[in-house]
Amino acid sequence: MRKRARVMIGVVAVASGSVTVPATAQHLVMTQKLDWRTAEKLAALAVENCAGKGWSVTAAVVDPSGHEQIVIKGDTVPLQSLSVSYRKAYTAYSYGQAFDKDTTSALIDAHLSGPPNGALNTIPEVLFVPGGVTLRKADRTVLGGIGVSGAPGGEKDEACAMDAVRKMQPEFH
């Protein structure tokens, strides 16, 4: 019969004595992200914002790993809006974080869409088109991104996403 090893995780007291942290925490990377319910509410609100204007859209939320966390698709969106909304969210998250911009429009306006040969646009997840918003806490910590696709123009997609983010911002803590 084989014996199973037991691992004990110690606790280290912080200098103030008021907080304890597992000894192994010094080797962990902690990433903050929206919980799925908040991400779902955010995407639904963006879809509702556009629906209120007569546009059927898809909204995708990506987490800090760049993976889709939530996708909500309007009833009559074109097929390509699924991948486009994800790519806008991914671009807003990854490049918004790298260049401290809050929307894909701001990235485009700052001419941060890559070299003149368009090499960044060959990365499958990247799409420098209006409609993506970087999700941030009040202290500017990046939590992910939201992308909206399907309205008649990226600026309209982005407006629906921004309105949703503004309304949900208090929940990003």
C-alpha positions in Angstrom: 0.0 0.0 0.0 1.4 3.4 -1.0 1.4 6.2 1.3 0.1 9.6 0.1 2.2 12.6 0.8 0.6 15.4 2.7 1.5 19.0 1.8 1.1 21.6 4.5 0.8 25.2 3.4 2.1 27.6 6.0 0.8 31.1 6.7 3.0 34.2 6.8 2.0 37.2 8.8 2.3 40.5 7.1 4.3 43.2 9.0 1.2 45.0 10.2 -0.1 41.7 11.7 -3.6 42.3 10.4 -3.4 40.2 7.3 -2.2 36.7 6.7 -1.1 35.3 3.4 -0.4 31.7 2.5 3.4 31.2 2.3 3.0 30.0 -1.3 1.2 33.2 -2.4 4.6 34.8 -3.2 4.8 32.4 -6.1 1.4 32.9 -7.5 0.2 35.5 -10.0 -3.2 36.9 -9.0 -5.3 38.2 -11.9 -8.6 40.1 -11.3 -11.5 39.6 -13.7 -15.2 40.1 -13.8 -17.3 37.2 -12.4 -19.4 35.6 -15.1 -22.7 37.2 -13.8 -21.2 40.7 -14.2 -19.7 39.8 -17.6 -23.1 38.5 -18.7 -25.0 41.6 -17.5 -22.4 43.8 -19.3 -22.8 41.9 -22.6 -26.6 41.8 -22.3 -26.7 45.5 -21.6 -24.6 46.3 -24.7 -26.9 44.1 -26.9 -30.0 45.8 -25.3 -28.5 49.3 -25.9 -28.1 48.5 -29.6 -31.5 46.8 -29.8 -33.1 49.9 -28.5 -31.8 51.7 -31.5 -33.0 49.0 -33.9 -29.6 47.2 -34.4 -29.2 43.5 -33.7 -25.6 42.9 -32.5 -23.4 40.4 -30.8 -21.4 41.3 -27.7 -18.4 39.4 -26.5 -16.5 39.8 -23.2 -13.0 38.6 -22.9 -11.2 38.0 -19.5 -7.6 38.9 -18.8 -6.4 35.7 -20.4 -7.9 37.0 -23.7 -10.4 34.1 -23.8 -14.1 34.6 -24.4 -15.9 34.7 -21.1 -19.4 35.6 -22.3 -21.0 36.0 -25.7 -24.6 37.2 -26.3 -25.9 37.2 -29.8 -28.9 39.2 -30.9 -31.7 37.4 -32.7 -30.9 38.5 -36.3 -27.1 39.2 -36.4 -25.0 38.3 -39.3 -22.8 35.2 -38.8 -19.5 37.2 -38.9 -20.6 39.3 -35.9 -19.6 36.4 -33.6 -16.0 36.4 -34.6 -15.8 40.1 -35.1 -17.2 40.9 -31.6 -14.6 38.6 -30.0 -11.7 40.1 -32.1 -12.8 43.7 -31.1 -12.9 42.7 -27.4 -9.5 40.9 -27.7 -7.9 43.9 -29.4 -9.4 46.4 -26.9 -8.1 44.3 -24.0 -4.7 43.4 -25.3 -3.7 46.6 -27.1 -5.7 48.8 -24.7 -3.6 47.4 -21.9 -0.3 47.7 -23.8 -0.9 51.2 -24.9 -3.2 52.6 -22.2 -6.1 53.2 -24.5 -9.7 52.6 -23.7 -11.3 51.8 -27.0 -10.3 50.4 -30.4 -11.1 53.8 -31.9 -8.6 55.4 -29.5 -6.0 52.8 -30.7 -6.7 53.6 -34.3 -6.7 57.4 -33.7 -3.2 57.0 -32.0 -2.0 55.1 -35.1 -1.2 52.1 -32.9 -2.6 49.5 -35.4 0.9 48.2 -36.1 3.5 48.7 -38.8 2.6 50.0 -42.3 2.7 46.5 -43.7 -0.3 45.6 -41.6 1.5 42.7 -39.9 -0.5 43.0 -36.6 -3.8 42.6 -38.6 -2.6 39.1 -39.7 -2.8 37.9 -36.1 -6.2 36.1 -36.1 -7.5 37.6 -32.9 -6.6 41.2 -33.7 -9.0 43.6 -35.4 -8.4 47.3 -35.4 -12.0 48.3 -36.0 -14.2 50.5 -33.8 -16.4 48.6 -31.4 -14.1 47.4 -28.7 -13.8 48.8 -25.1 -11.1 48.0 -22.6 -12.6 47.0 -19.2 -11.0 48.7 -16.3 -11.4 49.3 -12.6 -11.4 52.9 -11.3 -7.6 52.5 -10.6 -7.2 51.6 -14.3 -6.4 47.9 -13.6 -7.4 46.0 -16.8 -10.1 43.4 -16.3 -10.7 42.4 -20.0 -12.5 43.8 -22.9 -15.9 44.0 -24.6 -16.5 44.0 -28.3 -19.8 44.7 -30.1 -20.5 43.9 -33.8 -23.5 44.1 -36.0 -24.7 47.8 -35.9 -24.4 49.7 -39.1 -20.9 51.0 -38.4 -18.2 50.4 -35.8 -18.8 53.7 -34.1 -22.3 52.6 -33.3 -21.1 49.3 -32.0 -18.6 51.2 -29.8 -21.3 53.6 -28.5 -23.4 50.6 -27.3 -20.4 49.0 -25.6 -19.4 52.3 -24.0 -22.9 53.0 -22.7 -22.9 49.5 -21.1 -19.5 49.9 -19.6 -20.4 53.3 -18.1 -23.6 51.9 -16.5 -21.7 48.8 -15.1 -18.5 50.6 -14.0 -19.5 50.7 -10.3 -19.6 46.9 -10.3 -16.0 46.7 -11.5 -14.4 46.7 -8.1 
